[in-house]
């Protein structure tokens, strides 16, 4: 009897794996990211989309799980991101994942991919002396007016995403902060990020314009804790072909990384113009 149950379980697992492989959709992309900061980064990734718990009606017809893998490389760092995104209903996404990476120096621009500092003196390089890691979980809510008012010119969209993450560094030094990829000094612990986007999609080459606000709480309950900071940007997306697009975002911010790499809140000022060229396949 036990052998029979084991055989049935094996057949069930094989059937589920076969269904996931045959029903899944695999897509990939290559991204070139740059800004006036200046900064540059190349990213490449794949997404596997698997139908899960699909039902009838527009709210449940496209239920799925997406498994995403992304490799990022800049002149000072490399990182690998793995993320799982579950869509149980059309307007909700639940996500979880992790990031690992390391960094090195880029002497021509005096940039450090990994650094250690106390926030009161210049930070010291920690090139290739440890591993940065992050685990995260969150949820995103989205709405498209075209769902209630069908039409290709009726896509007024709203999306808000919220993420809580734990960031750490294996080479941390007690009572000091560490920095990975010029993001400011952190200590091992919790952080929060929230995104709010309101936009309009159009059946044109300029297929989207939107206002994007990004909010941050860094180093929650640590020695480097800072109050809420934000970036505010105007998003414009150009769809040149089915596979090639360009996103441009000029931004203002009240978020500042001072001369000693400590994150602080300041007066609102211009931050950068960021651009992302994406080729999908």
N, C-alpha and C positions, 0 to 999 in steps of 0.2 A: 504493500500500500504506500509506504514511504517513497519507494522508487517511482511509483506512478505519479505521486504528487510532485516530486522533483522534476520529472519529465514534463509535466504540464506547465510548471513554472518556467522551465527553460524555453519551452515553445512559446509561452506568452511573452517572455523577454525578447526572444528573437522576432516575434511578430511586431512588438512595439518599436524595436530598433529599425526594422524594415520599413514600417509605416513612416517613422520620423525621417528616414533617408529619402524615401520616394516622394513624400509630401512636402519636404522642406524646399525652401528657395534660398539659394546662396548668391550673395552679391559682394562686390568688393569696391574699394576706392583708394585713390592716392590723393593726398592733399599737400599743397605747398602753402604754408602759413607765414606771413611776414607782417611787419608793422614799421611805423616811423620811429619806434622806440630807440634804436633799431633792434630787431630780432627776426630770426628766421627759423623755420622748423619744417621738416618733412614727416608726414604721417602716412601709414598705409594700414589697411585693415580689411577684415572680412566680417560679414554678418550672415548668420544662418537663421532663417525665419521658419518656425515650425508651427503649423496649426494646432491649437490646443483648446479644448472645450468650446468649440464653435457651435453656435446655435442659430436660430432663425431671427430675422429682423436686423436692421442696421446697427443696433447696439452690440450684437453678439456675433454677427456673421464673420467678422475678421479677427476673432480672438486668437492670440498667438503668443509664443515665447520666442524672443530673439536672443541669440548668443553672439556676442560681439567680441572680437579680438583686435587690438590696435597696437602697432609699434610706432613709437615716435623717436625721431633723431634730430638733435640740434647741434650747433657747434660746441656745446658744453655738456650735453646730457643725452642719455638714452632711457626710454621707459617702455614698459609693456603693460597694457590695460586689458583686463578681461571683465566683461559685464554681461549680466543676464537681465532681460527686460520682459516682464509679463504684462500682457494687455488683457485683463479679464472682462473689460467692457470698453466701448469705443472711446470714452472720454477720460480713461484712467490708465496710467502706466505705473507699475511697481518695479523698482530696479535695485540691484545689488551687485557688487563687484569689488575688484581690487586692482592696485597698481604697484609695480616694483620698478626701481630704476637706480641709476647711479650717475655721477657727474665727474667732470674734470675741468681743468683750466683752459681758457682761450686767451693766451697772453697778449695778442695784438690789441684786444679791446679791454684787457684787464678784467675779464669776467671769470667767475668761479661757478662751476656747476654744483659743487658742494662746498659749504663753508660753515665755520663755527664762530660764534661771537657772543659777547655779553650785552650788546645793545648800547654800550657806552664808549666803545673803542672800535677801531677798524676790525672787521671780521678776518679770520685766518682761513686760508685754503684748506680743504679736506679732500683734495682730489683723489678719487677712487679708493677712499679709505673706509667706505661703508655702503650700506644699501638703504635707500629710501623706500618706504612702503606706506600704502594707504588702503584701508578698507572702507567701503561706503555703502549706504542704503538710502533710498528715497522714493518719492512719488511725484508724478507729474499729472496735472489736470489740463485738458485741452478742450476747446470748443470752436466750432466752425459754423458761422451763420448759414452757410449753404446747406447744412443738414436740415434746417427748418425752412429755408427759402432757396430752393434749388436754382442753380444757374451758375455759369462759369465766371460771371462778374460779381457774384454774391459772397465771395470767400473773405469775410471779415473774421479773423482768427484771434483767439486768445489762448495763451498757454502759460502756466505757472508750474515751476519745478522746484522741489525742495530736497536738499541732500544734507545728511549728517555724516561726517566722516571722522575716522581716527587716523591721524598721520603720525609716522614715527621714523626714526633713523637709528640704525644699528650702531653708529659711531658717536652717539650723543655723549655730551660731557655734562656732568652735574652742574646745575645752576646756570648753564649757558644755553643759548638757542642754536639751532642749525638751520641752514638754508639749502633748499634744493631748487635749482634752475631759476634763480633770481626772483623767487616769490616772496622774499622777506623771511626774517628769522621766526622759527617756530620751536615749540617744545612738544615732546610726545604727548598727544592728547586729542581732545575733541575740537572739531571745527564745524561751521555751518555755512551753507551757501543757498541762496534763493534766487531764482530767475523769474522775471515777469515780462512777457512779450505780448504786445498788441499790434496787429498788422493787417495788411490787405494784400491778397494774392490776386494776380491778374494773368490772363492768357496772352502775355506779351513777352518780349525778350527780357525786359525788366519785370520779372514775374512776382516780386514781393518787395514791399517797403514796410518797415515795422519800427516800433520803439521798443528797445530792450533795456531793462533795468536789472542789474545784478547786485545782490546784497551779500555781505560777508560778516561773519563773526569768527575771528581767528583766535586761537590759543585760549579757548574757554577755560576759565579757572586755573590759569597758569601764571607764571611770573611775567609773561609777555602778552597778557590779555589786552585786547583793544576793543573799543566799542564798535557798533555797527558802522561799516563803511560801504560805499556803493560805487558802481560804474554805471553810467547812463550813455546809451549809444543809439544811433540811427542806423538801422540795418537796411541795406539795399542789395538785392540778389539779382544777378544777371544770368539767365539761362541761355547760353550760346547755342548749344545742341542738346540732344537728349542726354548725353553723357558728360558734358562739360559746363561748369558753372563757376561764377565768381561772386563772392560775398565781400562787401566793403562796409566797414563799421567805424566811423569817427566817434570818439568817446570823450566824455568829461568824467571827472572823478573827485571824490573827497578822500581817497585812499592814497597814502604816501608811504614810501619806503625811504627812510632818511639815510644820511651818509654812512651810518653804522649798521645799515640793513634792518633796522627795526621798523615794524609796521605801525603807523600812527594815522590818526584822523586829522585832516587839514581843511582849509578852505577849498571850495569847488574850483577846479581848474581843468584846462585841456590835458588829456592823458596821451592819446595817440590816435592814429588812423590805422586800423588793422584790416588785413585783406586775406582771404582764403580762396585759393584756386583748387577746385575739386574735379577730378576725373573719376567717374563711376563706371564699373564694368560688371 
